[in-house]
């Protein structure tokens, strides 16, 4: 078990879900910024919860290198938590952009949906079903209007043989 605090400084909270809290973290040597999804072990109440985390990590390792999927950089575990260090996508959720914009042009919406379908195709072609696709799980790499979009949150995902 390697303590994440040996390698990273944990910063402010940048997201929260049912099982996990995501923090900004900074690599102590390179000063590079990442997202750290921290899952408190006390919230893992049964074998299925533990297996879900293991599967999420396996799936994210399996999908490393795919440009439209948030990349897992490393996993750490201590007595209190499991930590997944991932690529930082600081552009916010698709959900928030939809709310802020009010609407997308047909062309912009078509471009986004095309990318989303390509992401689903990539996952399926690699034997992964996401099972939780929603605007909150598509995030932008940065704040730019034309920022690349990526999918995240593979905790409900499964491998399948198609």
KOLBA-460181 format. One record per residue (C-alpha): residue number from 1; residue in one letter; x negated, y, z. Coordinates in nm, 2 decimals, decimal comma. Each point is the difference from the previous one (the first is absolute). Last residue first. Layout:
% residues N
<rec num="NUM" residu="A" east="X" north="Y" up="Z"/>
...
***
This chain:
% residues 162
<rec num="162" residu="X" east="1,97" north="-0,93" up="-2,78"/>
<rec num="161" residu="X" east="-0,19" north="-0,10" up="0,31"/>
<rec num="160" residu="X" east="0,08" north="0,24" up="0,28"/>
<rec num="159" residu="X" east="-0,20" north="0,20" up="0,26"/>
<rec num="158" residu="X" east="0,20" north="0,21" up="0,24"/>
<rec num="157" residu="X" east="0,05" north="0,36" up="0,09"/>
<rec num="156" residu="X" east="0,18" north="0,13" up="0,31"/>
<rec num="155" residu="X" east="-0,31" north="0,17" up="0,15"/>
<rec num="154" residu="X" east="-0,12" north="0,13" up="-0,34"/>
<rec num="153" residu="X" east="0,03" north="0,36" up="0,08"/>
<rec num="152" residu="X" east="-0,15" north="0,20" up="-0,29"/>
<rec num="151" residu="X" east="0,07" north="0,07" up="-0,37"/>
<rec num="150" residu="X" east="-0,20" north="0,27" up="-0,19"/>
<rec num="149" residu="X" east="0,08" north="0,31" up="-0,19"/>
<rec num="148" residu="X" east="-0,27" north="0,20" up="-0,19"/>
<rec num="147" residu="X" east="0,03" north="0,38" up="0,05"/>
<rec num="146" residu="X" east="0,15" north="0,20" up="-0,28"/>
<rec num="145" residu="X" east="0,15" north="0,27" up="0,23"/>
<rec num="144" residu="X" east="-0,32" north="0,00" up="0,21"/>
<rec num="143" residu="X" east="0,04" north="-0,08" up="0,37"/>
<rec num="142" residu="X" east="-0,22" north="-0,30" up="0,00"/>
<rec num="141" residu="X" east="0,01" north="-0,38" up="-0,05"/>
<rec num="140" residu="X" east="0,38" north="0,00" up="0,00"/>
<rec num="139" residu="X" east="0,20" north="-0,26" up="0,19"/>
<rec num="138" residu="X" east="0,26" north="-0,26" up="-0,09"/>
<rec num="137" residu="X" east="0,12" north="-0,18" up="0,31"/>
<rec num="136" residu="X" east="0,24" north="0,28" up="0,11"/>
<rec num="135" residu="X" east="0,16" north="-0,01" up="-0,35"/>
<rec num="134" residu="X" east="0,11" north="-0,36" up="0,05"/>
<rec num="133" residu="X" east="-0,15" north="-0,34" up="-0,08"/>
<rec num="132" residu="X" east="0,01" north="-0,23" up="0,30"/>
<rec num="131" residu="X" east="-0,01" north="-0,36" up="-0,14"/>
<rec num="130" residu="X" east="-0,36" north="0,03" up="-0,14"/>
<rec num="129" residu="X" east="-0,01" north="-0,32" up="-0,20"/>
<rec num="128" residu="X" east="-0,35" north="-0,12" up="-0,07"/>
<rec num="127" residu="X" east="-0,12" north="-0,26" up="-0,24"/>
<rec num="126" residu="X" east="-0,26" north="0,21" up="-0,18"/>
<rec num="125" residu="X" east="0,23" north="0,05" up="-0,31"/>
<rec num="124" residu="X" east="0,27" north="0,10" up="0,25"/>
<rec num="123" residu="X" east="-0,21" north="0,27" up="0,17"/>
<rec num="122" residu="X" east="-0,12" north="0,14" up="-0,34"/>
<rec num="121" residu="X" east="0,36" north="0,00" up="-0,13"/>
<rec num="120" residu="X" east="0,13" north="0,18" up="0,31"/>
<rec num="119" residu="X" east="-0,27" north="0,26" up="-0,05"/>
<rec num="118" residu="X" east="0,08" north="0,03" up="-0,37"/>
<rec num="117" residu="X" east="0,37" north="0,05" up="0,10"/>
<rec num="116" residu="X" east="-0,10" north="0,28" up="0,24"/>
<rec num="115" residu="X" east="-0,22" north="0,16" up="-0,27"/>
<rec num="114" residu="X" east="0,29" north="0,00" up="-0,25"/>
<rec num="113" residu="X" east="0,23" north="0,14" up="0,27"/>
<rec num="112" residu="X" east="-0,23" north="0,29" up="0,06"/>
<rec num="111" residu="X" east="-0,03" north="0,08" up="-0,37"/>
<rec num="110" residu="X" east="0,37" north="-0,03" up="-0,05"/>
<rec num="109" residu="X" east="0,06" north="0,23" up="0,29"/>
<rec num="108" residu="X" east="-0,24" north="0,26" up="-0,15"/>
<rec num="107" residu="X" east="0,17" north="-0,02" up="-0,34"/>
<rec num="106" residu="X" east="0,35" north="0,01" up="0,14"/>
<rec num="105" residu="X" east="-0,09" north="0,31" up="0,20"/>
<rec num="104" residu="X" east="-0,03" north="-0,07" up="0,37"/>
<rec num="103" residu="X" east="0,25" north="0,12" up="0,27"/>
<rec num="102" residu="X" east="0,03" north="0,18" up="0,33"/>
<rec num="101" residu="X" east="-0,38" north="0,06" up="-0,01"/>
<rec num="100" residu="X" east="-0,05" north="-0,02" up="0,38"/>
<rec num="99" residu="X" east="0,24" north="-0,30" up="0,05"/>
<rec num="98" residu="X" east="-0,16" north="-0,19" up="-0,30"/>
<rec num="97" residu="X" east="-0,35" north="0,09" up="0,13"/>
<rec num="96" residu="X" east="0,09" north="-0,13" up="0,35"/>
<rec num="95" residu="X" east="0,13" north="-0,33" up="-0,14"/>
<rec num="94" residu="X" east="-0,31" north="-0,04" up="-0,22"/>
<rec num="93" residu="X" east="-0,21" north="0,00" up="0,31"/>
<rec num="92" residu="X" east="-0,28" north="0,24" up="0,08"/>
<rec num="91" residu="X" east="-0,30" north="0,12" up="-0,20"/>
<rec num="90" residu="X" east="-0,27" north="-0,11" up="0,25"/>
<rec num="89" residu="X" east="-0,05" north="-0,35" up="-0,12"/>
<rec num="88" residu="X" east="-0,29" north="-0,12" up="0,22"/>
<rec num="87" residu="X" east="-0,13" north="-0,34" up="-0,11"/>
<rec num="86" residu="X" east="0,05" north="-0,25" up="0,28"/>
<rec num="85" residu="X" east="-0,13" north="-0,11" up="0,34"/>
<rec num="84" residu="X" east="0,23" north="-0,26" up="0,15"/>
<rec num="83" residu="X" east="-0,02" north="-0,01" up="0,38"/>
<rec num="82" residu="X" east="0,13" north="-0,28" up="0,22"/>
<rec num="81" residu="X" east="0,06" north="0,10" up="0,36"/>
<rec num="80" residu="X" east="-0,05" north="-0,02" up="0,37"/>
<rec num="79" residu="X" east="-0,28" north="-0,26" up="0,06"/>
<rec num="78" residu="X" east="-0,19" north="0,11" up="-0,31"/>
<rec num="77" residu="X" east="0,04" north="-0,07" up="-0,37"/>
<rec num="76" residu="X" east="-0,14" north="0,16" up="-0,31"/>
<rec num="75" residu="X" east="0,09" north="-0,03" up="-0,37"/>
<rec num="74" residu="X" east="-0,18" north="0,16" up="-0,29"/>
<rec num="73" residu="X" east="0,04" north="0,21" up="-0,32"/>
<rec num="72" residu="X" east="0,35" north="-0,10" up="-0,11"/>
<rec num="71" residu="X" east="0,08" north="0,18" up="-0,32"/>
<rec num="70" residu="X" east="0,33" north="0,17" up="-0,06"/>
<rec num="69" residu="X" east="0,14" north="-0,16" up="-0,32"/>
<rec num="68" residu="X" east="0,01" north="0,20" up="-0,32"/>
<rec num="67" residu="X" east="-0,36" north="-0,06" up="-0,11"/>
<rec num="66" residu="X" east="-0,02" north="-0,37" up="0,07"/>
<rec num="65" residu="X" east="-0,34" north="-0,07" up="0,15"/>
<rec num="64" residu="X" east="0,11" north="-0,18" up="0,31"/>
<rec num="63" residu="X" east="0,33" north="-0,19" up="-0,06"/>
<rec num="62" residu="X" east="-0,11" north="-0,33" up="0,17"/>
<rec num="61" residu="X" east="-0,14" north="0,19" up="0,30"/>
<rec num="60" residu="X" east="0,33" north="0,17" up="0,04"/>
<rec num="59" residu="X" east="0,19" north="-0,33" up="-0,03"/>
<rec num="58" residu="X" east="-0,23" north="-0,16" up="0,27"/>
<rec num="57" residu="X" east="0,04" north="0,30" up="0,23"/>
<rec num="56" residu="X" east="0,38" north="0,00" up="-0,04"/>
<rec num="55" residu="X" east="0,01" north="-0,38" up="0,05"/>
<rec num="54" residu="X" east="-0,20" north="0,02" up="0,33"/>
<rec num="53" residu="X" east="0,24" north="0,28" up="0,12"/>
<rec num="52" residu="X" east="0,31" north="-0,20" up="-0,09"/>
<rec num="51" residu="X" east="-0,15" north="-0,31" up="0,17"/>
<rec num="50" residu="X" east="-0,04" north="0,20" up="0,33"/>
<rec num="49" residu="X" east="0,36" north="0,11" up="-0,02"/>
<rec num="48" residu="X" east="0,12" north="-0,35" up="-0,08"/>
<rec num="47" residu="X" east="-0,18" north="-0,14" up="0,30"/>
<rec num="46" residu="X" east="0,19" north="0,22" up="0,24"/>
<rec num="45" residu="X" east="0,00" north="0,33" up="0,18"/>
<rec num="44" residu="X" east="-0,25" north="0,20" up="-0,21"/>
<rec num="43" residu="X" east="0,08" north="0,34" up="0,16"/>
<rec num="42" residu="X" east="-0,24" north="-0,06" up="0,29"/>
<rec num="41" residu="X" east="-0,27" north="-0,04" up="-0,27"/>
<rec num="40" residu="X" east="0,03" north="0,36" up="-0,09"/>
<rec num="39" residu="X" east="-0,04" north="0,04" up="-0,38"/>
<rec num="38" residu="X" east="-0,22" north="0,28" up="-0,11"/>
<rec num="37" residu="X" east="0,00" north="0,11" up="-0,37"/>
<rec num="36" residu="X" east="-0,32" north="0,20" up="-0,06"/>
<rec num="35" residu="X" east="0,00" north="0,24" up="-0,29"/>
<rec num="34" residu="X" east="-0,34" north="0,10" up="-0,13"/>
<rec num="33" residu="X" east="-0,24" north="0,30" up="-0,01"/>
<rec num="32" residu="X" east="-0,36" north="-0,02" up="-0,10"/>
<rec num="31" residu="X" east="-0,25" north="0,15" up="0,26"/>
<rec num="30" residu="X" east="-0,26" north="-0,24" up="-0,14"/>
<rec num="29" residu="X" east="-0,15" north="-0,11" up="0,33"/>
<rec num="28" residu="X" east="0,29" north="0,03" up="0,25"/>
<rec num="27" residu="X" east="0,27" north="-0,10" up="-0,25"/>
<rec num="26" residu="X" east="0,30" north="0,22" up="0,07"/>
<rec num="25" residu="X" east="0,35" north="-0,11" up="0,09"/>
<rec num="24" residu="X" east="0,34" north="0,15" up="-0,06"/>
<rec num="23" residu="X" east="0,25" north="-0,20" up="0,20"/>
<rec num="22" residu="X" east="0,29" north="-0,23" up="-0,09"/>
<rec num="21" residu="X" east="0,23" north="-0,14" up="0,27"/>
<rec num="20" residu="X" east="0,13" north="-0,35" up="-0,03"/>
<rec num="19" residu="X" east="0,29" north="-0,23" up="0,08"/>
<rec num="18" residu="X" east="0,31" north="0,19" up="-0,08"/>
<rec num="17" residu="X" east="-0,18" north="0,27" up="-0,21"/>
<rec num="16" residu="X" east="-0,20" north="0,32" up="0,07"/>
<rec num="15" residu="X" east="-0,21" north="0,23" up="-0,21"/>
<rec num="14" residu="X" east="-0,28" north="0,25" up="0,00"/>
<rec num="13" residu="X" east="-0,11" north="-0,02" up="0,37"/>
<rec num="12" residu="X" east="-0,31" north="0,21" up="0,06"/>
<rec num="11" residu="X" east="-0,36" north="-0,13" up="0,02"/>
<rec num="10" residu="X" east="-0,18" north="-0,33" up="0,06"/>
<rec num="9" residu="X" east="-0,37" north="0,02" up="-0,04"/>
<rec num="8" residu="X" east="-0,13" north="-0,30" up="-0,19"/>
<rec num="7" residu="X" east="-0,28" north="-0,26" up="0,02"/>
<rec num="6" residu="X" east="-0,03" north="-0,09" up="0,37"/>
<rec num="5" residu="X" east="0,35" north="0,12" up="0,06"/>
<rec num="4" residu="X" east="0,14" north="-0,29" up="-0,21"/>
<rec num="3" residu="X" east="-0,11" north="-0,25" up="0,25"/>
<rec num="2" residu="X" east="-0,12" north="-0,32" up="-0,16"/>
<rec num="1" residu="X" east="0,15" north="-0,33" up="0,11"/>
***
